[in-house]
Amino acid sequence: MLIRDNELKKRRVHTSDGRAIGVVESLEIDTESLRITAVIARLESEVAKQLGAKKSMLGLGHAELRVAIDRVSGIGDAVVLRASFADLQGPDEQD
């Protein structure tokens, strides 16, 4: 299945245990290998608080979570992560 980036943006992002944590904001691409390396999720406010995520740009805007592409288990109506919500709360789980 092929999908365009504009179709992927704003899709819900769910943890492996089914918790909605936000929406796809953007993709990170390695310009040398031309491969997607991460999904950047814009976190819901309550989720950002629980994860201790900081807002970008001088405290303005939304908090984001970088999820390495190998931590994504599937893409359909939503992007599903391999990590549970508890896993995201642990150290070094954002890369």
C-alpha positions as CSV (number, residue, x, y, z in Angstrom):
1,M,0.0,0.0,0.0
2,L,1.3,3.4,-0.9
3,I,0.3,6.5,1.0
4,R,1.1,10.2,0.5
5,D,2.5,12.3,3.3
6,N,-0.5,14.6,3.2
7,E,-2.8,11.6,3.8
8,L,-0.7,10.5,6.7
9,K,-0.6,13.9,8.5
10,K,-3.3,14.4,11.1
11,R,-4.0,10.7,11.4
12,R,-4.3,9.5,15.0
13,V,-1.3,8.0,16.7
14,H,-2.1,5.1,19.1
15,T,0.2,3.2,21.5
16,S,0.3,-0.6,21.4
17,D,-2.2,-0.7,24.2
18,G,-4.7,1.3,22.3
19,R,-4.3,4.8,23.8
20,A,-4.6,7.7,21.5
21,I,-1.7,10.1,22.1
22,G,-2.0,12.6,19.3
23,V,-1.8,13.0,15.6
24,V,1.0,12.8,12.9
25,E,2.5,16.2,12.5
26,S,5.4,15.4,10.2
27,L,7.9,12.9,9.0
28,E,11.7,12.9,9.4
29,I,13.6,11.9,6.3
30,D,17.2,10.9,5.9
31,T,18.3,12.9,2.9
32,E,21.2,10.5,2.1
33,S,19.3,7.3,2.2
34,L,16.0,8.8,1.2
35,R,14.2,6.9,3.9
36,I,11.7,7.9,6.5
37,T,13.5,7.7,9.9
38,A,10.8,8.9,12.3
39,V,7.2,10.0,12.7
40,I,6.7,13.3,14.6
41,A,3.5,13.2,16.6
42,R,1.8,16.3,18.0
43,L,0.7,15.2,21.4
44,E,-2.6,15.9,23.1
45,S,-2.2,18.3,26.0
46,E,-3.0,15.8,28.7
47,V,-0.6,13.2,27.2
48,A,2.2,15.8,26.9
49,K,1.7,16.5,30.7
50,Q,1.8,12.9,31.6
51,L,5.0,12.3,29.5
52,G,6.6,15.4,30.7
53,A,7.0,16.6,27.1
54,K,8.0,20.2,26.5
55,K,6.3,22.6,24.1
56,S,8.4,23.7,21.2
57,M,9.3,27.3,20.3
58,L,9.6,29.2,23.5
59,G,6.7,27.3,25.1
60,L,4.4,28.1,22.3
61,G,2.6,25.6,20.1
62,H,2.2,21.9,20.8
63,A,4.5,19.3,22.4
64,E,5.9,16.8,20.0
65,L,7.1,13.2,20.3
66,R,9.7,11.8,17.9
67,V,9.1,8.1,17.2
68,A,11.7,6.2,15.3
69,I,10.2,4.4,12.3
70,D,11.2,1.0,13.7
71,R,8.9,1.7,16.7
72,V,5.9,1.9,14.4
73,S,4.0,-1.4,14.0
74,G,1.4,-0.3,11.5
75,I,-0.2,2.4,9.4
76,G,-3.9,2.2,8.5
77,D,-6.7,4.5,9.7
78,A,-4.2,5.3,12.5
79,V,-0.5,5.0,13.1
80,V,0.1,2.3,15.7
81,L,3.3,2.2,17.8
82,R,5.1,-0.9,19.1
83,A,5.4,0.8,22.5
84,S,2.7,0.9,25.2
85,F,1.9,4.2,26.9
86,A,4.0,3.0,29.9
87,D,6.9,2.3,27.6
88,L,6.8,5.9,26.4
89,Q,7.1,7.1,30.0
90,G,10.4,5.3,30.4
91,P,13.8,6.8,29.6
92,D,15.1,6.9,26.0
93,E,11.9,5.6,24.4
94,Q,11.3,8.6,22.2
95,D,14.1,7.8,19.7
